[in-house]
Amino acid sequence: MGDNISFYWKGVGESTFDYLNVYLVPQGENLTAGQSPSDNARILHSGLNGSNDWQQALTSSPVSGDYNLCFMWCNDGSLAG
C-alpha cells in the first residue's frame, strides 16, 4: 500500500452532470488539457460535487511510487451562472 493522501475540495455544478475527478498520475506521464489521464492513472475519487463549503477527502494511494495528484473538473456546459 502507498502513502496517505489528504486534500480539500469544493465543487458546485449541476448535480448529475458536473463533477470533480481526482487521479494519481505516474510521474513523467504527459497530460493534455481537456483529456482524462491515461489508463496508467489510478482514480482516487470520482463524482465529487454538491459542496459550497470546503470538504476534506482522505484516502491512501493504492500503489507505491512517484505520482502527481491531478484534479479534473468535468462540466457539460449546459447552464451558465
C-alpha positions in Angstrom: 0.0 0.0 0.0 1.2 3.5 -0.7 1.0 6.8 1.3 -1.9 8.5 2.9 -3.4 11.4 0.8 -5.4 14.3 2.1 -6.8 17.3 0.2 -9.6 19.8 0.5 -12.1 20.3 -2.3 -15.4 22.1 -3.1 -17.4 22.0 -6.2 -20.8 23.3 -7.3 -22.3 22.4 -10.6 -25.3 20.6 -11.9 -25.9 17.7 -9.6 -25.9 14.9 -12.2 -23.7 16.4 -14.9 -20.8 18.4 -13.4 -18.2 16.8 -11.1 -14.6 16.6 -10.0 -12.4 13.5 -10.5 -9.1 13.1 -8.7 -6.4 10.9 -10.2 -2.9 9.7 -9.3 -0.9 10.0 -12.5 2.5 8.3 -12.8 5.3 10.9 -12.6 6.6 11.7 -16.1 3.3 10.9 -17.9 2.3 13.7 -20.2 -1.1 15.3 -19.5 -3.2 17.1 -22.1 -5.7 19.8 -21.1 -9.3 18.7 -21.6 -8.4 15.0 -21.7 -8.6 12.3 -19.0 -5.3 10.8 -17.9 -4.3 7.5 -19.5 -5.3 4.1 -18.2 -2.0 4.1 -16.2 -3.6 6.7 -13.8 -5.4 5.5 -10.7 -8.7 7.2 -9.9 -8.9 8.2 -6.2 -12.2 9.9 -6.2 -14.9 10.3 -8.8 -18.0 12.4 -9.0 -17.2 14.9 -6.3 -19.9 17.6 -6.4 -22.5 19.5 -4.5 -20.5 21.3 -1.8 -20.3 25.1 -1.4 -18.1 24.5 1.6 -14.6 23.0 1.7 -14.7 19.3 2.3 -11.7 17.1 3.3 -11.0 13.9 1.4 -8.8 11.3 3.0 -7.6 8.3 1.1 -4.5 6.2 0.6 -2.6 5.5 -2.6 -3.3 2.0 -3.9 0.3 1.6 -5.1 3.7 2.8 -4.1 5.8 5.0 -6.4 6.1 8.6 -7.6 2.8 10.2 -8.7 1.3 13.6 -9.4 -2.1 14.4 -8.0 -4.4 15.5 -10.8 -7.7 17.3 -10.4 -10.1 17.3 -13.4 -13.4 19.2 -13.4 -16.0 17.8 -15.8 -18.6 20.3 -16.9 -21.2 19.7 -19.6 -21.7 23.5 -20.0 -25.5 23.4 -20.4 -26.1 26.1 -17.8 -24.4 29.4 -17.3 -24.4 31.1 -14.0 
